Amino acid sequence: MNVHRAQEILAADEKIEVDLNGLAVWIDSVDAGKGLVKVHAEGNPADARVVPARELEEVH
C-alpha cells in the first residue's frame, strides 16, 4: 500500500482491515516523509513495529 492510503485508513471512521505478512494489524501512525507506518498486531497493542507502507496490504 502507499503512504497516502495508510493515512486515509488511519483517519477513517470505519474499520478497514490491514494485513502485514498475513497478520491483522492496526495502523497507529504514519510518517509520510519516510514512508513508514507504525502498526500493532490486532488484539495485542504491545506487539508494535514500524514498517514500510509498501509491506501493508488492505484486505478486501
C-alpha positions in Angstrom: 0.0 0.0 0.0 1.1 3.6 -0.5 1.6 6.1 2.4 -1.4 8.2 1.2 -3.7 5.2 1.6 -2.3 4.3 5.0 -3.1 7.9 6.1 -6.7 7.5 4.7 -7.1 4.3 6.7 -5.8 5.9 9.8 -8.3 8.8 9.5 -11.3 6.6 8.5 -14.2 6.4 10.9 -14.9 2.8 9.9 -12.6 -0.2 10.5 -10.6 -1.1 7.4 -8.8 -4.4 7.6 -5.0 -4.3 7.0 -2.5 -7.2 7.0 1.2 -7.3 7.4 2.5 -10.6 6.0 -0.8 -12.3 6.8 -1.1 -10.8 10.3 -4.1 -8.5 11.0 -2.7 -5.1 12.2 -4.0 -1.7 13.3 -2.3 1.5 12.0 -1.1 3.7 14.8 0.7 6.4 12.9 2.1 7.3 9.5 5.4 9.1 8.7 4.7 10.2 5.2 8.2 11.8 4.8 9.9 8.5 5.5 7.2 6.2 4.0 6.9 4.4 7.3 3.9 3.2 9.3 3.7 2.2 13.0 1.4 -0.7 13.4 0.4 -3.2 16.2 -1.0 -6.7 16.0 -4.8 -6.7 16.3 -5.6 -7.6 19.8 -2.0 -7.1 21.0 -1.1 -3.4 21.3 2.3 -4.4 22.9 3.3 -6.0 19.6 4.1 -2.7 17.8 6.5 -2.2 15.0 7.4 0.3 12.3 7.4 -1.0 8.7 7.5 0.5 5.2 4.0 1.3 4.0 4.6 -0.9 0.9 4.6 -4.0 3.2 1.0 -3.4 4.3 -2.0 -4.9 2.4 -5.6 -3.7 2.5 -7.9 -6.7 3.0 -11.0 -6.6 0.7 
